[in-house]
């Protein structure tokens, strides 16, 4: 049972977005259900999907990264 709900910090939000973006490197290896779930997560967290990245000048480097962390939480 959850007794305390902690707000999502900007750091955790950025880290989650980074991990979702990294999963797109294996997008073609995922099952169709896994691809659908990844696309849903990406849309929920504001991460560009595989289709949205095609034909754009956006790179993975433009997304939040581990090096931008200010603390370990």
N, C-alpha and C positions, 0 to 999 in steps of 0.2 A: 504494500500500500504506500502510495506517495504521501509523505507528510509535509514536504517542503518543495515548492516549485521555484527553481532559480531562473532568473531572466537570462536570455541568451545575450551574452556580451558581444560587442562588436568583434572582438578577437575570435570568439567561437564561431560567429557567423562567417567571418572571413576564412577561417580554417576549414569550415564545412564546405564553403563554396570552392575552395582550392581542391579539396579531396574529390568533390563531384567533378570538377574540371579534369582532374587527373584520370578519373575513371573512363573518360572519353577516349583515352589512348587504347583502351581495350574494348571499345564499343563493338567492333566487328566480331569479337570473340564471345560476346555475351549472347545468351539465348534471346529470342524475340521478346520474351517476357521481361528479361533483364534489361534489354534496350528500352522498352516502354517505361519501366520503372525508373531507369536513369534519366530519361527525358522528362518524366514527371518531376523528379527531384530537382533537376536543373531549372525547370520553369518555376518551381516553388521558391528556389533560392536565388533566382535572377541570374543564373549561369547560362551563357549561350549554348544551345544544343548543337549537335553535329551538323544538322541541316542549316542552322543559322550561321555557322562558322564558314561554310562553303561559300566562296565568292566574296568574302569580306577581307579586310586588311587587318583583322584582329588576330592576335596571337595569344598563346597560353601565357606568355610573359606579361600580357596586359592585365591578367587576373591577379587577385591577391596571392601572395606567396608566403612561404615559411620565413623568408628573410625579413618580412615586414613585421614579424611578431615583436612586441615590446616586452612581453613577459611569457612565462611558461603555462599560464592557465588558459 
